[in-house]
Amino acid sequence: MRVLRAKQVRKNLKFYQLVFGIIEPYNIILDGNFIFTAIKYKLDVRDRIEKLLQCKEAKLFVLKSVLKELELVGAKAQSAKDFASNYCEIIDDDYISGDVPSERLTRFMENNAQEAMTQVKKKRYFVATQDQELRRALAFIPGVPLVYLNKVTLVFETPSQSSLNFNKNLELSKTTLNAEESALLTTTSSGKKRKSSDIVGAEETTPAASADAPRGTSKLTTSLAPGAAVVSRKKHRANAPNPLSNAKASEDSNNSKKKKERKFRKFY
């Protein structure tokens, strides 16, 4: 696999890991047409999927209705049926309504996504299928990674718009206030602040009072209650000039100054 493709796959896997908690070992549900196409091109499905997802182990699953569908096809799909029976774990989907396996797979993934919202350690699945209509239907379910075959090349689709919108709403919910927090903020902000007159010994400072105050005292001392001790603030003044400001110029600085003067005279 090329470097850019591998980098894009890692980016997509990181997205599903952070947003939906999909981690190794990865669980992949194989559709009947995907198994049939892989057997047609003589591909090692497990090895190719593990290389695509860059993982050590990938568990393969197949719906019970898919096995029945492959049986109805007959001898043409016998090798695909044997692979599904021998190398994939079978998921019982008899309780799910649907006329064809694609409808049952869509409802199964919808139920799985809803249960994963409440259960932290709920098993999440990838879906590998060649059915474009099924991929479009699964794209409306957030958190469903899709894989398909382009002849002999495995392709990992980028996250669907529904998955991106789910992540956007999730990040937005972290930065916005919920109903309880907004109600608490409203109650806090509507409370009356204490006025300065409620503070013991504090009075409003008038311009006349501040003008009559002796020099060197702060405005705080003029606003104290009558009879309170007035503490004047002593201003700190420099005892002597900064010795560095009066230091004589060094010889190096005088030489550089003379060079600049000579250079200046050459131009004029």
Secondary structure, DSSP 8 states (H G I E B T S, - for coil): --HHHHHHHHHHHHHHHHHH---SSEEEEE-HHHHHHHHHTT--HHHHHHHHHT-S-EEEEEEHHHHHHHHHH-GGGHHHHHHHHHHSEEE--TTS--SSHHHHHHHHHHHHHHHHHH-TT----EEE---HHHHHHHTTSTT--EEEEETTEEEE----HHHHHHHHHHHHHHHS--HHHHHHHHHHHHS----GGGSTTB----HHHHHHS-TT--HHHHTB-TT-----------SS--TTTT----HHHHHHHHHHHHHHHHH-
